[in-house]
Amino acid sequence: MEQFSRITLNWVPREQNQLADEAVNNCIDAALGISDKPAPNIPLCVKPGVARLIQLGAKARFKDYMRLKSGRDEFTSKRLPGLKKLVPEEVRRAYAAKWDGNDAYLAKVYRWYLRGLPPDMAIHKVSVDAEVEANATGSHPWIEDFFGTEQPRRHQNYPEVEASHQSATVADSQYTVGEVVVVDFPKHPHHGQLGTILEVVGKFLTVEIDGQTYKLKPSQLKTPSLEELVSFGDS
């Protein structure tokens, strides 16, 4: 605490902070060698916030992951090579198969794993933090096309749009290959323009606009008006 110029401490009664109480008891039991097991699926000596997220499990929402903060701990200053030495080999192999981000954020994943989050939850936590950062800065840490930036692919790499009837549900809405949509994202260079859906991949839609292809999220698109469709057909 010496690194801070001002600190405020608030006392919370044990009966109002059950998770912290359980976490402290787990640490004491581990130090004393007591064999009593902690709550199911919660590792020994985890911070209350981590324990709470684990208890939520599949019920944890975006905001639950977003609110989880680490503070400075023994893992904060460690870099990827040092973190790898602390993570079991089988866990590292599992991450290698699932992780599609960069090494800097893989280090964050390792840190959250070492703080007690299960592997999948650690990945999800870092992905949530990256999305929050992207929304704040306009640039995703590792997904270059997160906001629909231009892709190196061209239309000729896709099958004929008119011959395809592929469809998929994304964000509770139905989208079909060949469907015309309007870009509704002010930061995009083609904001307000019409394009054609070429591909539905995961949570993204590949849209062709003026001969170029872009990956966009459903929230960045809208259904065109009849007048816009008519003008698009005449173009």
Secondary structure by P-SEA (a helix, b strand, c coil): cccccbbbbbbbcccccaaaaaaaaaaaaaaacccccccccccccccaaaaaaaaacccccaaaaaaccccccccccccaaaaaaaccaaaaaaaaacccccaaaaaaaaaaaaacccaaaaaaaaaaaaaaaaaaccccccccccccccccccccccccccccbbbbbcccccccccbbbbbcccccccccbbbbbccccccbbbbbcccbbbbbccccbbbbcaaaaaaaaac
